[in-house]
Amino acid sequence: MRFLIMLALLCLATPVWATDIPDADSPGGALYADHCAACHFLPHPKRLDWGQWRHMLRVMKMRMDEQGMTMDKTEWRQISAYLKAHAR
Ligand code: HEC
């Protein structure tokens, strides 16, 4: 519970982070920046390799479902392709 409160405070306090991500202007990059910085600051794509991202995207899908946030299949596909292209 305390973790969730901390997280909520962090979300409120988080400014628009100017994380330098590659291809930020591409459709995939823009979707990534839009959807993946809603609860924490935007992780750099080089943070993980593609195998780890694949796992992480499944976990994030669960986190978003818990919050009633949705993304359609096309958006997930574009974000996946973006991370695959720029993973470590
Ligand atoms: C609904 C809120 C929410 C959204 C939206 C969200 N995340 Fe997360 N994310 C979390 C939480 C909560 C954690 C902490 C670990 C956990 O509980 O699973 C986390 C942890 C992470 C981590 C691991 C922490 C680290 O610094 O290494 C990564 C990577 C990550 N998220 C990537 C993403 C990506 C990519 C997206 C977009 C598809 C995304 N997140 C969207 C809530 C969210």
Boltz pocket constraint, residues with backbone or C-beta under 6 A from the ligand:
constraints:
  - pocket:
      binder: B
      contacts: [[A, 7], [A, 32], [A, 35], [A, 36], [A, 37], [A, 38], [A, 39], [A, 40], [A, 43], [A, 47], [A, 56], [A, 57], [A, 59], [A, 60], [A, 63], [A, 64], [A, 67], [A, 69], [A, 79]]
      max_distance: 6.0
